[in-house]
Amino acid sequence: MSTHHTPIRVDHVGIAVESVPEAETVLQALGAVKRHEEPSPDGSFTWGTYELGDASRLELIAPTESEAEDGFLGDFLAEHGPGLHHVTLEVADLAAVVDSLEAAGLRVVDVTDRGDWTEAFVSPRNPTGVLFQLMEYHEGYATRHGGADAAYVDGVRLGASEESPEGDE
């Protein structure tokens, strides 16, 4: 049972691919709209976000050429091939959720403040076998990622104040 009362929702599902441009043709054929594409903070992969319908989002992640054979994503693709890589959950209070997960005996790794967001990962060595990425967006994220409608599910950041529903004003 959870020891926190923090709002959480599915932000997106991450799909590992060899090439974002090649894979996005599938998403576009399904009717998904590309919201943005950019390199990862460390330059090891490229990620693109796609919106499908009113509140469903998918992310394609592909290793950069230099990381295709030696990076975590290249290793993942070599072992598993293209497919589901992670499920990202947006949380309003990352620290509270991490505390709750650790109290339940789950392993949380790589808690990192990226400036516009803070993230942590729940090891896939849990009973679901899924890598969960937990993200708490900070003010300013939407400004740098296509506006609130492109950046957040339903255009609103969890935990944003009522005075500033998008969290970036």
Buried (B, 14 or more C-beta within 10 A) or exposed (E): EEEBEBEBBEBBBBBBBBEBEEBBEBBEEEEBEBBEBEEBEEEBBBBBBBBBEEEEBBBBBBBBEEBBEEBEBBBBBEEEEBEEBBBBBBBBBBBBBBBBBEEEEBEBEEEEEEEBBBBBBBEEEBEEEBBBBBBBBBBEBBBEBEBBEBBBBEBBBBBBEEEEBBBBE
